[in-house]
Protein backbone atom coordinates (compact mmCIF):
# COMPACT_ATOMS: atom_id res chain seq x y z
CA UNK A 1 0.00 0.00 0.00
CA UNK A 2 2.78 2.44 0.92
CA UNK A 3 4.49 2.07 -2.45
CA UNK A 4 1.40 2.86 -4.52
CA UNK A 5 0.50 5.69 -2.16
CA UNK A 6 3.84 7.42 -2.85
CA UNK A 7 3.65 6.64 -6.59
CA UNK A 8 0.14 8.04 -7.01
CA UNK A 9 0.93 11.00 -4.74
CA UNK A 10 3.83 12.01 -6.95
CA UNK A 11 2.14 11.28 -10.27
CA UNK A 12 -1.07 12.95 -9.11
CA UNK A 13 0.79 16.15 -8.21
CA UNK A 14 2.78 16.18 -11.45
CA UNK A 15 -0.17 15.45 -13.76
CA UNK A 16 -2.42 17.91 -11.92
CA UNK A 17 0.23 20.61 -12.14
CA UNK A 18 0.51 20.09 -15.89
CA UNK A 19 -3.25 20.46 -16.35
CA UNK A 20 -3.36 23.46 -13.99
CA UNK A 21 -0.59 25.21 -15.96
CA UNK A 22 -2.46 24.64 -19.24
CA UNK A 23 -5.76 25.91 -17.85
CA UNK A 24 -4.21 28.90 -16.08
CA UNK A 25 -2.42 29.98 -19.26
CA UNK A 26 -5.55 29.61 -21.40
CA UNK A 27 -7.48 31.64 -18.82
CA UNK A 28 -4.82 34.36 -18.80
CA UNK A 29 -4.88 34.80 -22.58
CA UNK A 30 -8.68 34.74 -22.68
CA UNK A 31 -9.15 31.36 -24.36
CA UNK A 32 -11.32 29.61 -21.79
CA UNK A 33 -13.37 28.07 -24.60
CA UNK A 34 -10.52 25.59 -25.03
CA UNK A 35 -10.83 24.24 -21.49
CA UNK A 36 -13.08 21.54 -22.92
CA UNK A 37 -10.37 20.42 -25.33
CA UNK A 38 -7.87 20.04 -22.48
CA UNK A 39 -10.37 18.02 -20.43
CA UNK A 40 -11.14 15.78 -23.41
CA UNK A 41 -7.44 15.06 -23.82
CA UNK A 42 -7.06 14.33 -20.10
CA UNK A 43 -10.10 12.04 -20.12
CA UNK A 44 -8.89 10.11 -23.15
CA UNK A 45 -5.46 9.62 -21.57
CA UNK A 46 -6.95 8.32 -18.32
CA UNK A 47 -9.28 5.93 -20.13
CA UNK A 48 -6.46 4.55 -22.28
CA UNK A 49 -4.07 4.09 -19.35
CA UNK A 50 -6.73 2.44 -17.17
CA UNK A 51 -7.90 0.12 -19.94
CA UNK A 52 -4.34 -0.87 -20.78
CA UNK A 53 -3.59 -1.65 -17.15
CA UNK A 54 -6.74 -3.74 -16.68
CA UNK A 55 -6.09 -5.75 -19.87
CA UNK A 56 -2.45 -6.37 -18.93
CA UNK A 57 -3.41 -7.41 -15.40
CA UNK A 58 -6.09 -9.92 -16.37
CA UNK A 59 -4.00 -11.26 -19.24
CA UNK A 60 -1.07 -12.15 -17.05
CA UNK A 61 -3.35 -13.40 -14.25
CA UNK A 62 -4.55 -16.10 -16.63
CA UNK A 63 -0.99 -17.50 -16.49
CA UNK A 64 -0.92 -17.51 -12.67
CA UNK A 65 1.88 -19.64 -11.25
CA UNK A 66 3.43 -20.36 -14.64
CA UNK A 67 6.90 -19.59 -16.00
CA UNK A 68 5.30 -17.07 -18.38
CA UNK A 69 3.97 -15.08 -15.42
CA UNK A 70 7.38 -15.05 -13.75
CA UNK A 71 8.99 -13.79 -16.96
CA UNK A 72 6.34 -11.10 -17.42
CA UNK A 73 6.73 -9.98 -13.80
CA UNK A 74 10.52 -9.82 -14.21
CA UNK A 75 10.22 -7.64 -17.30
CA UNK A 76 7.70 -5.42 -15.49
CA UNK A 77 10.03 -5.01 -12.50
CA UNK A 78 12.98 -4.06 -14.70
CA UNK A 79 10.89 -1.68 -16.82
CA UNK A 80 9.34 -0.02 -13.77
CA UNK A 81 12.72 0.45 -12.07
CA UNK A 82 14.21 1.92 -15.25
CA UNK A 83 11.31 4.33 -15.84
CA UNK A 84 11.21 5.34 -12.17
CA UNK A 85 14.89 6.25 -12.24
CA UNK A 86 14.63 8.14 -15.54
CA UNK A 87 11.43 9.92 -14.48
CA UNK A 88 12.93 11.09 -11.19
CA UNK A 89 16.03 12.56 -12.84
CA UNK A 90 14.01 14.06 -15.73
CA UNK A 91 11.59 15.84 -13.42
CA UNK A 92 14.41 17.29 -11.33
CA UNK A 93 16.11 18.60 -14.45
CA UNK A 94 13.01 20.08 -16.13
CA UNK A 95 10.96 21.25 -13.12
CA UNK A 96 12.11 24.87 -13.45
CA UNK A 97 11.30 25.12 -17.16
CA UNK A 98 8.14 22.98 -17.22
CA UNK A 99 5.75 25.93 -17.11
CA UNK A 100 7.46 27.88 -19.93
CA UNK A 101 7.73 24.76 -22.09
CA UNK A 102 4.00 24.05 -21.72
CA UNK A 103 3.10 27.66 -22.53
CA UNK A 104 5.22 27.54 -25.69
CA UNK A 105 3.60 24.28 -26.78
CA UNK A 106 0.16 25.74 -26.01
CA UNK A 107 0.91 28.74 -28.24
CA UNK A 108 1.99 26.38 -31.02
CA UNK A 109 -1.24 24.39 -30.65
CA UNK A 110 -3.33 27.56 -30.78
CA UNK A 111 -1.58 28.65 -33.97
CA UNK A 112 -2.78 25.49 -35.69
CA UNK A 113 -5.95 23.51 -35.17
CA UNK A 114 -6.46 24.56 -31.56
CA UNK A 115 -9.05 21.98 -30.58
CA UNK A 116 -7.05 18.97 -31.74
CA UNK A 117 -3.72 20.50 -30.79
CA UNK A 118 -4.64 21.27 -27.18
CA UNK A 119 -6.41 17.95 -26.75
CA UNK A 120 -3.35 16.13 -28.05
CA UNK A 121 -1.06 18.18 -25.82
CA UNK A 122 -3.11 17.32 -22.70
CA UNK A 123 -3.39 13.70 -23.83
CA UNK A 124 0.37 13.39 -24.31
CA UNK A 125 1.25 15.12 -21.02
CA UNK A 126 -1.20 13.22 -18.83
CA UNK A 127 -0.97 10.00 -20.83
CA UNK A 128 2.77 9.75 -20.16
CA UNK A 129 2.16 9.98 -16.43
CA UNK A 130 -0.73 7.53 -16.69
CA UNK A 131 1.23 4.87 -18.56
CA UNK A 132 4.15 5.21 -16.17
CA UNK A 133 1.76 4.79 -13.25
CA UNK A 134 0.22 1.68 -14.82
CA UNK A 135 3.65 0.05 -15.15
CA UNK A 136 4.53 0.90 -11.54
CA UNK A 137 1.17 -0.30 -10.24
CA UNK A 138 1.42 -3.62 -12.07
CA UNK A 139 4.90 -4.14 -10.65
CA UNK A 140 3.63 -3.44 -7.13
CA UNK A 141 0.56 -5.68 -7.51
CA UNK A 142 2.74 -8.55 -8.72
CA UNK A 143 5.00 -8.19 -5.67
CA UNK A 144 2.33 -7.57 -3.03
CA UNK A 145 -1.42 -7.81 -2.43
CA UNK A 146 -3.84 -6.32 -4.95
CA UNK A 147 -6.18 -4.87 -2.31
CA UNK A 148 -3.38 -3.10 -0.46
CA UNK A 149 -1.89 -1.71 -3.66
CA UNK A 150 -5.24 -0.31 -4.84
CA UNK A 151 -5.97 1.19 -1.41
CA UNK A 152 -2.64 2.99 -1.45
CA UNK A 153 -3.32 4.17 -5.00
CA UNK A 154 -6.65 5.76 -4.03
CA UNK A 155 -5.17 7.49 -0.97
CA UNK A 156 -2.11 8.67 -2.89
CA UNK A 157 -4.16 10.01 -5.81
CA UNK A 158 -6.49 11.87 -3.45
CA UNK A 159 -3.48 13.35 -1.65
CA UNK A 160 -1.84 14.34 -4.94
CA UNK A 161 -4.97 16.10 -6.17
CA UNK A 162 -5.33 17.84 -2.83
CA UNK A 163 -1.74 19.14 -2.93
CA UNK A 164 -2.16 20.29 -6.53
CA UNK A 165 -5.34 22.19 -5.55
CA UNK A 166 -3.53 23.88 -2.66
CA UNK A 167 -0.68 24.88 -4.99
CA UNK A 168 -3.14 26.28 -7.54
CA UNK A 169 -5.20 28.22 -4.98
CA UNK A 170 -2.46 29.50 -2.66
CA UNK A 171 0.09 30.56 -5.25
CA UNK A 172 2.78 27.88 -5.01
CA UNK A 173 3.18 28.05 -1.22
CA UNK A 174 4.55 24.50 -1.19
CA UNK A 175 8.27 24.07 -1.74
CA UNK A 176 7.99 21.86 -4.83
CA UNK A 177 11.74 21.43 -5.21
CA UNK A 178 11.97 19.90 -1.73
CA UNK A 179 8.79 17.85 -2.27
CA UNK A 180 10.09 16.24 -5.47
CA UNK A 181 13.52 15.67 -3.91
CA UNK A 182 12.09 13.71 -0.97
CA UNK A 183 9.64 11.80 -3.15
CA UNK A 184 12.41 11.12 -5.67
CA UNK A 185 14.63 9.50 -3.02
CA UNK A 186 11.72 7.39 -1.76
CA UNK A 187 10.92 6.24 -5.29
CA UNK A 188 14.52 5.19 -5.89
CA UNK A 189 14.35 3.09 -2.70
CA UNK A 190 11.25 1.48 -4.19
CA UNK A 191 13.06 0.98 -7.52
CA UNK A 192 15.89 -0.79 -5.67
CA UNK A 193 13.33 -3.20 -4.23
CA UNK A 194 11.95 -3.88 -7.71
CA UNK A 195 15.44 -4.68 -8.98
CA UNK A 196 15.95 -7.09 -6.07
CA UNK A 197 12.64 -8.78 -6.96
CA UNK A 198 13.76 -9.03 -10.59
CA UNK A 199 17.02 -10.66 -9.49
CA UNK A 200 15.11 -13.15 -7.36
CA UNK A 201 12.87 -14.07 -10.31
CA UNK A 202 15.82 -14.43 -12.68
CA UNK A 203 17.58 -16.69 -10.19
CA UNK A 204 14.43 -18.83 -9.92
CA UNK A 205 14.26 -18.98 -13.73
CA UNK A 206 17.89 -20.09 -13.86
CA UNK A 207 19.03 -16.97 -15.73
CA UNK A 208 21.39 -15.85 -12.94
CA UNK A 209 22.81 -19.02 -11.40
CA UNK A 210 25.27 -17.22 -9.12
CA UNK A 211 25.23 -16.02 -5.53
CA UNK A 212 21.77 -17.58 -5.26
CA UNK A 213 21.95 -19.31 -1.87
CA UNK A 214 19.84 -17.45 0.75
CA UNK A 215 21.99 -15.69 3.33
CA UNK A 216 19.41 -16.17 6.10
CA UNK A 217 15.79 -17.13 6.76
CA UNK A 218 13.89 -14.62 8.87
CA UNK A 219 10.33 -15.78 8.14
CA UNK A 220 9.94 -16.98 11.74
CA UNK A 221 10.65 -13.42 12.95
CA UNK A 222 8.96 -11.42 10.17
CA UNK A 223 7.41 -13.26 7.27
CA UNK A 224 7.35 -11.58 3.89
CA UNK A 225 3.69 -12.65 3.63
CA UNK A 226 2.62 -10.95 6.87
CA UNK A 227 0.94 -7.54 6.85
CA UNK A 228 4.06 -5.68 7.99
CA UNK A 229 6.35 -7.86 5.88
CA UNK A 230 4.20 -7.19 2.84
CA UNK A 231 4.49 -3.42 3.33
CA UNK A 232 8.25 -3.61 3.87
CA UNK A 233 8.65 -5.85 0.83
CA UNK A 234 6.55 -3.75 -1.53
CA UNK A 235 8.30 -0.51 -0.67
CA UNK A 236 11.73 -1.27 0.80
CA UNK A 237 12.36 -4.60 -0.95
CA UNK A 238 12.40 -6.62 2.29
CA UNK A 239 12.97 -10.34 1.78
CA UNK A 240 12.87 -13.03 4.46
CA UNK A 241 15.37 -15.12 2.46
CA UNK A 242 17.59 -12.74 0.43
CA UNK A 243 20.44 -13.95 -1.73
CA UNK A 244 23.84 -12.21 -1.88
CA UNK A 245 23.18 -11.03 -5.44
CA UNK A 246 19.87 -9.44 -4.41
CA UNK A 247 21.63 -7.53 -1.64
CA UNK A 248 24.48 -6.46 -3.92
CA UNK A 249 22.09 -5.14 -6.57
CA UNK A 250 19.92 -3.38 -3.99
CA UNK A 251 22.76 -1.64 -2.14
CA UNK A 252 24.78 -0.96 -5.29
CA UNK A 253 21.86 0.69 -7.10
CA UNK A 254 20.99 2.92 -4.14
CA UNK A 255 24.61 3.89 -3.55
CA UNK A 256 24.99 5.07 -7.14
CA UNK A 257 21.66 6.76 -7.91
CA UNK A 258 21.14 8.58 -4.62
CA UNK A 259 24.68 9.97 -4.58
CA UNK A 260 24.32 11.10 -8.22
CA UNK A 261 20.80 12.46 -7.65
CA UNK A 262 21.63 14.50 -4.55
CA UNK A 263 25.04 15.48 -5.89
CA UNK A 264 23.69 16.81 -9.17
CA UNK A 265 20.86 18.55 -7.35
CA UNK A 266 23.37 20.29 -5.09
CA UNK A 267 25.36 21.50 -8.10
CA UNK A 268 22.21 22.75 -9.86
CA UNK A 269 21.15 24.62 -6.72
CA UNK A 270 24.56 26.24 -6.37
CA UNK A 271 24.54 27.23 -10.04
CA UNK A 272 21.05 28.76 -9.72
CA UNK A 273 22.13 30.84 -6.71
CA UNK A 274 25.22 32.36 -8.33
CA UNK A 275 23.42 35.30 -10.05
CA UNK A 276 21.84 36.29 -6.73
CA UNK A 277 25.16 36.08 -4.97
CA UNK A 278 26.74 38.25 -7.66
CA UNK A 279 23.95 40.78 -7.38
FENURZI-V275013 format. One line per field, one symbol per residue. burial: b if it has 16 or more other C-alpha atoms within 10 Angstrom, else e. A space follows every 10 residues. Layout:
burial: ???
//
This chain:
burial: bbbbbbbbbb bbbbbbbbbb bbbbbbeeee eeebbebbbb bbbbbbeebb eebeeebeeb eeeeeeeebb eebbbbbbbb bebbbebbbe bbeeeeeebe ebbeebeebb eeebbbbbbb bbbbbbbebb bbbbbbbbbb bbbbbeebbb ebbbbbbbbb bbbbbebbee eeeeeeeeeb bebbbbbbbb bbbbbbbbbb bbbeeeeeee ebeeeeeeee ebbbeeeebb bbbbbbbbbb bbbbbbbebb eebbeebbee beeebeeeee eeeeeeeee
//
